[in-house]
Amino acid sequence: MNNTMQQGAKDQAILPFRSALRLCLRGIETRLGRSVVTLVGVALGIAFLMSVLAGFHIKQALSMDAAIARDASRRIAILRSQVGLLRDRPVAILAPSKTHADNVFIKAFIATGIKRVEISAEPAFTVLLGALHGQIDRDTVAHLAAGRVYVFESPTPALTQELEAGGVIPRVLSVALRPEEIRKAQRHVEQERYRMMWIIVVSLLITIGGITNAMLMSVTERFREIATMKCLGALSGFVVKIFLIESSLMGLAGGIAGCVLGLLLPLVAYGYMFGFGRVLSAVNYSRLGGYALVCASVGMILAMVAGIYPARVAAKMIPADALRSEV
């Protein structure tokens, strides 16, 4: 008889996942105000973490973009010191494998007022860009031999031999930084890295505290509800499962909302200061997406972890004691 009653209680308490999910959604709808407060707590914690990560990435992207622009200006200044004025002079620019830095240089070079022409139009001189490896067709080499050729990187031995065979001896214009400039740049990069790591650690701790506090308050104030569920035959494991599902849902929703908010804030701030076009063209969207995925996962995991402990404590309480609790 006793075994039959226990088996009946277990059968009554163990519900399929769909039923448990429906019960959780109904509970969230019933306590909509508290659910919104909990979700906002999770969202703000994740938004803070996401804004820190996105802000550092945007700042680094803008710094790199500015460094590329400075390098282009340095190259133009060195080239001007060799050939004189550039305005209205016909110049050919060859870039077999253009990089972003090459594109920035070409735009800055054209902005000086030069007249960019094809290699077959007998330019005043030619600038070779790109990685400077591989082969150049014979017609191009023949046109290069008719004028001066400038490069900013030494060609590979194979390409150098190919050019020399066609009578082309390019002039290498060094744009290398001085040793003290390199050391200063390295120190600046290291300082930025340490500062970023420190702020990320602090923001993560703040995020953990905010989410844990929100989930603790969400669970501990429901001791009476848990006691009622146990009086109706719910087992401790079933109670924990329900709160685990609810915590994961709240963490996922809050994490997604926090990622969106934390991404928009630095984009709008830096876009207002430096221009939206420049910011949107400089950022790496795949990296920002990776940050968003990590932050959303952190929000969901922290919400689940923060909800497990108080749910287990409440599930182990004697129903009579839980019903008398005041939170």
C-alpha positions as CSV (number, residue, x, y, z in Angstrom):
1,M,0.0,0.0,0.0
2,N,2.7,2.4,1.0
3,N,4.8,1.6,-2.1
4,T,1.7,2.1,-4.3
5,M,1.2,5.6,-2.8
6,Q,4.8,6.6,-3.4
7,Q,4.7,5.3,-6.9
8,G,1.6,7.3,-7.6
9,A,3.2,10.5,-6.2
10,K,6.2,10.0,-8.5
11,D,4.0,9.5,-11.5
12,Q,2.1,12.6,-10.6
13,A,5.2,14.7,-10.1
14,I,7.2,13.7,-13.1
15,L,5.9,15.6,-16.1
16,P,7.2,15.8,-19.6
17,F,9.4,18.7,-20.6
18,R,6.7,20.4,-22.6
19,S,4.4,20.5,-19.6
20,A,7.2,21.8,-17.4
21,L,8.0,24.5,-19.9
22,R,4.3,25.5,-20.1
23,L,4.2,25.7,-16.3
24,C,7.2,27.9,-16.3
25,L,5.8,30.2,-19.0
26,R,2.5,30.5,-17.0
27,G,4.5,31.3,-13.9
28,I,6.4,34.1,-15.7
29,E,3.1,35.5,-17.1
30,T,1.5,35.4,-13.6
31,R,4.4,37.2,-12.0
32,L,5.0,39.5,-15.0
33,G,6.2,42.4,-12.9
34,R,8.8,40.4,-11.0
35,S,9.8,38.6,-14.2
36,V,10.4,41.9,-15.9
37,V,12.5,43.2,-13.0
38,T,14.6,40.0,-13.1
39,L,15.0,40.2,-16.9
40,V,16.1,43.8,-16.6
41,G,18.7,42.9,-14.0
42,V,20.1,40.2,-16.3
43,A,20.0,42.5,-19.3
44,L,21.8,45.4,-17.5
45,G,24.5,43.1,-16.3
46,I,25.1,41.6,-19.8
47,A,24.7,45.1,-21.4
48,F,27.6,46.4,-19.2
49,L,29.8,43.5,-20.2
50,M,28.9,43.7,-23.9
51,S,29.4,47.5,-24.0
52,V,32.9,47.1,-22.5
53,L,33.9,44.4,-25.0
54,A,32.3,46.3,-28.0
55,G,33.8,49.6,-26.9
56,F,37.3,48.3,-26.7
57,H,36.9,46.6,-30.1
58,I,35.6,49.8,-31.7
59,K,38.4,51.8,-30.1
60,Q,41.1,49.4,-31.3
61,A,39.5,49.4,-34.8
62,L,39.5,53.2,-34.9
63,S,43.1,53.3,-33.6
64,M,44.2,50.8,-36.3
65,D,42.4,52.8,-39.0
66,A,44.1,56.0,-37.8
67,A,47.5,54.2,-37.8
68,I,46.9,53.1,-41.4
69,A,46.0,56.7,-42.4
70,R,49.2,58.0,-40.7
71,D,51.2,55.3,-42.6
72,A,49.7,56.4,-45.9
73,S,50.6,60.1,-45.1
74,R,54.1,59.0,-44.2
75,R,54.4,57.1,-47.6
76,I,53.2,60.1,-49.5
77,A,55.6,62.5,-47.7
78,I,58.5,60.2,-48.5
79,L,57.5,59.9,-52.1
80,R,57.0,63.6,-52.4
81,S,60.6,64.1,-51.1
82,Q,61.8,61.9,-54.0
83,V,59.8,63.2,-56.9
84,G,58.7,66.7,-55.9
85,L,55.2,68.0,-56.4
86,L,52.5,65.5,-57.1
87,R,49.6,67.6,-58.3
88,D,48.5,67.2,-61.9
89,R,51.3,64.7,-62.6
90,P,50.4,61.5,-64.4
91,V,51.1,58.6,-62.1
92,A,50.4,54.9,-62.5
93,I,49.6,52.8,-59.4
94,L,49.9,49.1,-59.7
95,A,48.5,46.9,-56.8
96,P,48.2,43.2,-57.9
97,S,47.0,42.2,-54.4
98,K,45.5,45.2,-52.7
99,T,45.1,45.3,-49.0
100,H,43.0,47.7,-46.9
101,A,46.2,49.8,-46.3
102,D,46.8,50.0,-50.0
103,N,43.3,51.2,-50.6
104,V,43.7,53.9,-48.0
105,F,47.0,54.9,-49.6
106,I,45.5,55.1,-53.1
107,K,42.6,57.3,-51.8
108,A,45.0,59.6,-49.9
109,F,47.4,59.7,-52.9
110,I,44.6,60.7,-55.4
111,A,43.5,63.3,-52.9
112,T,46.9,65.1,-53.4
113,G,45.7,66.0,-56.9
114,I,47.6,63.5,-59.0
115,K,46.3,62.3,-62.3
116,R,46.1,58.5,-62.1
117,V,46.7,56.9,-65.5
118,E,47.2,53.4,-66.9
119,I,50.7,51.9,-67.1
120,S,50.6,52.1,-71.0
121,A,50.1,55.9,-71.0
122,E,53.7,56.8,-70.2
123,P,53.3,58.1,-66.6
124,A,55.8,60.3,-64.9
125,F,56.6,57.4,-62.5
126,T,54.9,54.2,-61.3
127,V,54.2,53.1,-57.7
128,L,54.0,49.4,-57.0
129,L,51.8,48.3,-54.1
130,G,50.7,45.0,-52.6
131,A,52.7,42.1,-51.3
132,L,55.1,42.3,-54.3
133,H,55.3,38.6,-55.0
134,G,54.4,36.4,-58.0
135,Q,54.8,37.4,-61.6
136,I,54.2,40.5,-63.7
137,D,53.4,40.0,-67.4
138,R,56.1,41.0,-70.0
139,D,54.1,43.9,-71.4
140,T,53.8,45.5,-67.9
141,V,57.5,45.0,-67.3
142,A,58.3,46.7,-70.7
143,H,56.2,49.7,-69.7
144,L,57.8,49.8,-66.3
145,A,61.3,49.9,-67.9
146,A,60.3,53.2,-69.7
147,G,60.0,55.2,-66.4
148,R,60.8,55.3,-62.8
149,V,59.4,52.7,-60.4
150,Y,59.0,53.2,-56.7
151,V,58.1,50.6,-54.1
152,F,57.6,50.7,-50.3
153,E,58.4,47.0,-49.7
154,S,61.3,45.1,-51.1
155,P,60.1,42.6,-53.8
156,T,60.8,38.9,-53.4
157,P,64.0,37.6,-55.0
158,A,62.0,36.0,-57.8
159,L,60.2,39.2,-58.7
160,T,63.4,41.2,-58.4
161,Q,65.1,38.9,-60.9
162,E,62.1,39.2,-63.2
163,L,62.1,43.0,-63.1
164,E,65.9,43.2,-63.5
165,A,65.7,40.9,-66.5
166,G,63.3,43.5,-68.1
167,G,65.5,46.4,-67.2
168,V,63.5,47.6,-64.3
169,I,65.3,48.5,-61.1
170,P,62.7,49.7,-58.5
171,R,63.6,52.3,-55.9
172,V,62.7,51.1,-52.4
173,L,61.4,53.9,-50.2
174,S,61.8,52.8,-46.6
175,V,58.8,53.7,-44.3
176,A,60.1,51.7,-41.3
177,L,59.6,53.2,-37.9
178,R,62.6,54.1,-35.7
179,P,63.4,51.7,-32.9
180,E,62.2,54.1,-30.2
181,E,58.9,54.6,-32.1
182,I,58.5,50.8,-32.3
183,R,59.1,50.4,-28.5
184,K,56.7,53.2,-27.7
185,A,54.0,51.6,-29.9
186,Q,54.6,48.2,-28.2
187,R,54.4,49.7,-24.7
188,H,51.1,51.4,-25.7
189,V,49.7,48.2,-27.0
190,E,50.6,46.3,-23.8
191,Q,49.1,49.0,-21.6
192,E,45.9,48.9,-23.6
193,R,45.8,45.1,-23.3
194,Y,46.3,45.1,-19.5
195,R,43.7,47.9,-19.1
196,M,41.2,46.0,-21.2
197,M,41.8,42.7,-19.2
198,W,41.3,44.5,-15.9
199,I,38.1,46.3,-17.0
200,I,36.7,43.1,-18.5
201,V,37.4,41.2,-15.2
202,V,35.7,43.9,-13.2
203,S,32.8,44.1,-15.5
204,L,32.4,40.3,-15.4
205,L,32.3,40.4,-11.6
206,I,29.7,43.2,-11.7
207,T,27.7,41.1,-14.1
208,I,27.9,38.0,-12.0
209,G,26.8,40.0,-8.9
210,G,23.9,41.7,-10.7
211,I,22.5,38.5,-12.3
212,T,23.0,36.4,-9.1
213,N,21.1,39.0,-7.0
214,A,18.3,39.2,-9.5
215,M,17.9,35.4,-9.6
216,L,18.2,35.0,-5.8
217,M,15.4,37.4,-5.2
218,S,13.3,35.8,-7.9
219,V,13.6,32.4,-6.2
220,T,13.7,33.1,-2.5
221,E,10.5,35.1,-2.5
222,R,8.7,32.1,-3.9
223,F,9.3,29.8,-1.0
224,R,5.6,29.5,-0.3
225,E,4.9,28.6,-3.9
226,I,7.5,25.9,-3.7
227,A,6.0,24.6,-0.5
228,T,2.5,24.5,-2.2
229,M,4.0,22.5,-5.1
230,K,5.5,20.0,-2.7
231,C,2.3,19.6,-0.8
232,L,0.6,18.8,-4.1
233,G,3.2,15.9,-4.6
234,A,6.0,17.6,-6.5
235,L,9.4,16.0,-5.8
236,S,12.5,18.1,-5.0
237,G,14.1,17.3,-8.4
238,F,11.0,18.4,-10.2
239,V,11.0,21.7,-8.4
240,V,14.6,22.3,-9.2
241,K,14.0,21.4,-12.9
242,I,11.1,23.9,-13.1
243,F,13.3,26.7,-11.7
244,L,16.2,25.7,-13.9
245,I,14.1,26.0,-17.0
246,E,12.7,29.3,-15.9
247,S,16.2,30.6,-15.0
248,S,17.5,29.6,-18.4
249,L,14.6,31.3,-20.2
250,M,15.1,34.5,-18.2
251,G,18.9,34.4,-18.7
252,L,18.6,33.8,-22.5
253,A,16.0,36.6,-22.9
254,G,18.0,39.0,-20.7
255,G,21.3,38.0,-22.4
256,I,19.9,38.8,-25.9
257,A,18.4,42.1,-24.8
258,G,21.6,43.0,-23.0
259,C,23.8,42.2,-26.0
260,V,21.6,44.4,-28.3
261,L,21.7,47.3,-25.8
262,G,25.4,46.8,-25.0
263,L,26.3,46.8,-28.7
264,L,24.1,49.8,-29.7
265,L,25.4,52.1,-26.9
266,P,29.1,52.2,-28.0
267,L,28.3,52.2,-31.7
268,V,26.1,55.3,-31.2
269,A,28.6,57.0,-28.9
270,Y,31.6,56.4,-31.1
271,G,29.6,57.1,-34.2
272,Y,28.5,60.5,-32.8
273,M,32.1,61.4,-32.0
274,F,33.9,60.1,-35.0
275,G,31.2,59.6,-37.6
276,F,29.0,56.7,-38.2
277,G,30.4,55.9,-41.6
278,R,34.0,55.6,-40.3
279,V,32.9,53.5,-37.3
280,L,30.8,51.1,-39.3
281,S,33.5,50.6,-41.9
282,A,36.2,50.0,-39.3
283,V,34.6,47.5,-37.0
284,N,34.9,43.7,-37.5
285,Y,31.3,42.4,-37.4
286,S,32.3,38.8,-37.0
287,R,34.2,39.6,-33.9
288,L,31.3,41.6,-32.5
289,G,29.0,38.7,-33.2
290,G,31.4,36.4,-31.3
291,Y,31.3,38.8,-28.4
292,A,27.5,38.9,-28.5
293,L,27.4,35.1,-28.5
294,V,29.7,34.8,-25.5
295,C,27.8,37.5,-23.5
296,A,24.4,35.8,-24.2
297,S,25.9,32.5,-23.2
298,V,27.3,34.0,-20.0
299,G,24.0,35.5,-19.1
300,M,22.1,32.2,-19.6
301,I,24.7,30.2,-17.7
302,L,24.9,32.7,-14.8
303,A,21.2,32.8,-14.5
304,M,21.0,29.0,-14.4
305,V,23.8,28.7,-11.8
306,A,22.3,31.5,-9.7
307,G,18.9,29.9,-9.7
308,I,20.0,26.4,-8.8
309,Y,21.3,27.0,-5.3
310,P,18.2,28.8,-3.9
311,A,15.9,26.4,-5.7
312,R,17.6,23.4,-4.1
313,V,17.5,25.0,-0.7
314,A,13.8,25.8,-1.1
315,A,13.1,22.3,-2.5
316,K,14.7,20.7,0.6
317,M,12.7,22.8,3.0
318,I,9.9,21.2,5.0
319,P,6.6,22.5,3.4
320,A,5.3,23.8,6.7
321,D,8.4,25.8,7.3
322,A,8.4,27.2,3.8
323,L,4.8,28.3,4.1
324,R,5.6,30.2,7.3
325,S,8.6,32.0,5.7
326,E,8.5,35.7,5.2
327,V,10.6,37.1,2.3
